[in-house]
Amino acid sequence: MSKSHSKSSKQWLQRQRNDDYVKRAVAEGYRSRAAYKLIEINERDQILRPGMVVIDLGAAPGGWSQVACKYVGRGNVIALDLLPIDPINGVDTIIGDFREPLVQEEVLKRLAGRKVDLVISDMAPNFSGIKGVDVPRTVYLVEMAFEFAQEVLAPGGSLLVKIFQGEGFTECVQMLKNSFASVLVRKPKASRSESREVYVLARLLNKKEKGVSLE
């Protein structure tokens, strides 16, 4: 390990120790501080409701799935990831690449004919530290999540995805505007201020009226 990598690792560990959201996650039983990003978005936009069917893409370690399960109650949450996910009571877990046909078939099997109300994705690529490389990678993940969502969402369903502001961001928002009635850009307080990450909430799939709001 290089000195610079060792130094950055120590800085990251120190930041984690001092992070109020990390402390809250430990105290309240959430698997990641990211849980509070979804909680905040839901408090503002009411995207999670009892009885909903939700798919969580790139779900490991499971913080978002925990939140979704809490709000949908007797609904259904399906969590997908390439990485193993420790069992979560009330969450149906599939390990695999959601882009693969066999995994998609398994999703449809678990859905048993039900359409999905909401697809959520907190996915991020392995970062290189080069903005010109990392931002397009996040845009690609959004495109893949959108393609998947189009196949499983019920008419009027919604998609919540993480994306990083930069090259391709505007085009990505426009892509979602073409299929959803409303596109909202959110920056939760739990997102670190220095991060370029934001969340795009696309609502009402296949409706005619389209628009974007940055409120």
TAURGI-V99245 format. One record per residue. PHI is phi in radians with two decimals (* if undefined). BURIAL is I if it has 24 or more other C-alpha atoms within 12 Angstrom, else O. D_FIRST is the distance of its C-alpha to the first C-alpha in Angstrom with 2 decimals. Layout:
BEGIN
phi=PHI burial=BURIAL d_first=D_FIRST
phi=PHI burial=BURIAL d_first=D_FIRST
END
This chain:
BEGIN
phi=* burial=O d_first=0.00
phi=-1.26 burial=O d_first=3.81
phi=-1.09 burial=O d_first=6.64
phi=-1.16 burial=O d_first=8.35
phi=-1.20 burial=O d_first=6.37
phi=-1.10 burial=O d_first=6.38
phi=-1.13 burial=O d_first=9.92
phi=-1.15 burial=O d_first=10.97
phi=-1.13 burial=O d_first=10.19
phi=-1.12 burial=O d_first=12.25
phi=-1.10 burial=O d_first=14.82
phi=-1.11 burial=O d_first=15.21
phi=-1.11 burial=O d_first=15.83
phi=-1.14 burial=O d_first=18.23
phi=-1.12 burial=O d_first=20.00
phi=-1.10 burial=O d_first=20.49
phi=-1.11 burial=O d_first=22.02
phi=-1.63 burial=O d_first=24.36
phi=-1.42 burial=O d_first=25.30
phi=-1.10 burial=O d_first=28.97
phi=-1.23 burial=I d_first=28.76
phi=-1.12 burial=I d_first=26.02
phi=-1.10 burial=O d_first=28.33
phi=-1.13 burial=O d_first=31.29
phi=-1.05 burial=I d_first=29.69
phi=-1.12 burial=O d_first=29.00
phi=-1.19 burial=O d_first=32.53
phi=-1.76 burial=O d_first=34.28
phi=1.47 burial=O d_first=32.57
phi=-1.54 burial=I d_first=30.85
phi=-1.41 burial=I d_first=27.66
phi=-2.73 burial=I d_first=26.11
phi=-1.13 burial=I d_first=26.98
phi=-1.07 burial=I d_first=27.93
phi=-0.96 burial=I d_first=31.11
phi=-1.30 burial=I d_first=32.54
phi=-1.16 burial=I d_first=32.28
phi=-1.19 burial=I d_first=34.58
phi=-1.02 burial=I d_first=36.78
phi=-1.13 burial=I d_first=37.33
phi=-1.08 burial=I d_first=38.13
phi=-1.16 burial=I d_first=40.50
phi=-1.08 burial=O d_first=42.22
phi=-1.46 burial=O d_first=42.95
phi=-1.98 burial=I d_first=43.80
phi=0.93 burial=O d_first=44.92
phi=-1.54 burial=I d_first=43.19
phi=-1.96 burial=I d_first=43.08
phi=-2.39 burial=I d_first=46.46
phi=-0.97 burial=O d_first=47.94
phi=1.53 burial=O d_first=48.58
phi=-1.28 burial=I d_first=46.17
phi=-1.83 burial=I d_first=44.21
phi=-2.22 burial=I d_first=40.58
phi=-2.01 burial=I d_first=37.75
phi=-1.90 burial=I d_first=34.16
phi=-1.56 burial=I d_first=31.86
phi=1.09 burial=I d_first=28.12
phi=-1.32 burial=I d_first=29.09
phi=-1.02 burial=I d_first=26.15
phi=-1.48 burial=I d_first=25.69
phi=2.12 burial=I d_first=29.34
phi=-1.04 burial=I d_first=29.89
phi=-1.19 burial=I d_first=32.15
phi=-1.11 burial=I d_first=34.02
phi=-1.04 burial=I d_first=34.76
phi=-1.13 burial=I d_first=36.28
phi=-1.03 burial=I d_first=38.22
phi=-1.07 burial=I d_first=39.61
phi=-1.07 burial=I d_first=40.78
phi=-1.53 burial=I d_first=42.79
phi=-1.47 burial=I d_first=44.27
phi=1.05 burial=O d_first=45.65
phi=-1.40 burial=O d_first=47.71
phi=-1.29 burial=I d_first=46.16
phi=-2.50 burial=I d_first=43.35
phi=-2.10 burial=I d_first=39.60
phi=-1.97 burial=I d_first=37.74
phi=-1.88 burial=I d_first=33.93
phi=-2.13 burial=I d_first=32.03
phi=-2.90 burial=I d_first=28.39
phi=-1.24 burial=O d_first=26.35
phi=-1.57 burial=O d_first=24.47
phi=-1.07 burial=O d_first=26.41
phi=-2.17 burial=I d_first=28.24
phi=-1.04 burial=O d_first=29.57
phi=-0.93 burial=O d_first=33.36
phi=-2.15 burial=I d_first=34.92
phi=-1.02 burial=O d_first=38.60
phi=1.62 burial=I d_first=40.61
phi=-1.99 burial=I d_first=37.91
phi=-1.65 burial=I d_first=38.17
phi=-1.89 burial=I d_first=34.78
phi=-2.22 burial=I d_first=34.13
phi=-1.72 burial=I d_first=30.84
phi=2.75 burial=I d_first=30.54
phi=-1.52 burial=I d_first=30.41
phi=-1.11 burial=I d_first=33.30
phi=-1.44 burial=I d_first=33.94
phi=-1.41 burial=O d_first=34.90
phi=-0.97 burial=O d_first=38.67
phi=-1.13 burial=O d_first=38.43
phi=-1.20 burial=O d_first=36.48
phi=-1.09 burial=I d_first=39.00
phi=-1.09 burial=O d_first=41.80
phi=-1.15 burial=O d_first=40.40
phi=-1.05 burial=I d_first=40.27
phi=-1.08 burial=O d_first=43.90
phi=-1.10 burial=O d_first=44.83
phi=-1.18 burial=I d_first=43.45
phi=-1.23 burial=I d_first=45.22
phi=0.92 burial=O d_first=48.48
phi=1.57 burial=O d_first=50.18
phi=-1.39 burial=O d_first=49.01
phi=-1.56 burial=I d_first=47.70
phi=-1.61 burial=I d_first=44.66
phi=-1.50 burial=I d_first=45.21
phi=-2.64 burial=I d_first=41.69
phi=-1.94 burial=I d_first=38.39
phi=-2.11 burial=I d_first=35.34
phi=-2.59 burial=I d_first=31.82
phi=-1.89 burial=I d_first=28.76
phi=-1.13 burial=I d_first=26.63
phi=-2.53 burial=I d_first=23.79
phi=-1.36 burial=O d_first=21.71
phi=-1.24 burial=O d_first=17.97
phi=-1.43 burial=O d_first=17.45
phi=-1.67 burial=O d_first=16.22
phi=1.55 burial=O d_first=17.00
phi=-1.85 burial=O d_first=19.90
phi=-1.00 burial=O d_first=23.18
phi=-1.15 burial=O d_first=25.21
phi=-1.75 burial=O d_first=23.21
phi=-1.22 burial=I d_first=22.50
phi=-1.10 burial=I d_first=26.09
phi=-1.03 burial=I d_first=27.83
phi=-1.13 burial=I d_first=25.69
phi=-1.20 burial=I d_first=26.93
phi=-1.07 burial=I d_first=30.43
phi=-1.06 burial=I d_first=30.28
phi=-1.11 burial=I d_first=29.50
phi=-1.11 burial=I d_first=32.47
phi=-1.06 burial=I d_first=34.64
phi=-1.19 burial=I d_first=33.81
phi=-1.11 burial=I d_first=34.54
phi=-1.12 burial=I d_first=37.76
phi=-1.07 burial=O d_first=38.83
phi=-1.12 burial=I d_first=38.35
phi=-1.06 burial=I d_first=40.17
phi=-1.05 burial=I d_first=43.11
phi=-1.40 burial=I d_first=43.66
phi=-1.96 burial=I d_first=43.66
phi=-1.23 burial=I d_first=44.79
phi=-1.24 burial=I d_first=48.38
phi=-0.95 burial=I d_first=50.42
phi=1.50 burial=I d_first=49.62
phi=-1.27 burial=I d_first=46.18
phi=-2.26 burial=I d_first=43.12
phi=-2.35 burial=I d_first=39.49
phi=-2.10 burial=I d_first=36.73
phi=-2.35 burial=I d_first=33.49
phi=-1.55 burial=I d_first=30.43
phi=-2.59 burial=I d_first=29.97
phi=-1.89 burial=I d_first=28.27
phi=-1.20 burial=I d_first=30.64
phi=2.69 burial=I d_first=30.53
phi=-1.02 burial=O d_first=31.68
phi=1.64 burial=I d_first=33.65
phi=-1.10 burial=I d_first=34.15
phi=-1.06 burial=O d_first=37.86
phi=-1.13 burial=O d_first=38.53
phi=-1.17 burial=I d_first=36.90
phi=-1.07 burial=I d_first=39.13
phi=-1.09 burial=O d_first=42.09
phi=-1.01 burial=I d_first=41.35
phi=-1.24 burial=I d_first=41.60
phi=-1.05 burial=I d_first=44.73
phi=-1.25 burial=I d_first=46.40
phi=-2.17 burial=I d_first=46.35
phi=-2.14 burial=I d_first=46.35
phi=-1.25 burial=I d_first=48.96
phi=-2.42 burial=I d_first=46.59
phi=-2.25 burial=I d_first=43.06
phi=-2.05 burial=I d_first=41.54
phi=-1.87 burial=I d_first=38.28
phi=-2.14 burial=I d_first=36.79
phi=-2.20 burial=I d_first=34.08
phi=-1.10 burial=I d_first=33.86
phi=-1.09 burial=I d_first=33.19
phi=-1.25 burial=I d_first=30.36
phi=-1.30 burial=I d_first=28.53
phi=-1.11 burial=O d_first=26.46
phi=-1.06 burial=O d_first=28.46
phi=-1.41 burial=O d_first=25.74
phi=-1.39 burial=O d_first=25.17
phi=-1.52 burial=O d_first=27.26
phi=-1.28 burial=I d_first=27.92
phi=-2.41 burial=I d_first=31.55
phi=-2.10 burial=I d_first=33.55
phi=-1.90 burial=I d_first=36.48
phi=-1.87 burial=I d_first=39.34
phi=-1.85 burial=I d_first=41.79
phi=-2.12 burial=I d_first=45.01
phi=1.12 burial=I d_first=48.18
phi=-1.05 burial=I d_first=47.36
phi=1.23 burial=O d_first=50.07
phi=-1.44 burial=O d_first=52.18
phi=-1.38 burial=O d_first=54.07
phi=-1.31 burial=O d_first=53.44
phi=-2.29 burial=O d_first=50.02
phi=-2.99 burial=I d_first=48.35
phi=-2.27 burial=I d_first=45.19
phi=-2.25 burial=O d_first=44.81
phi=-1.95 burial=O d_first=42.17
phi=-1.17 burial=O d_first=43.87
END
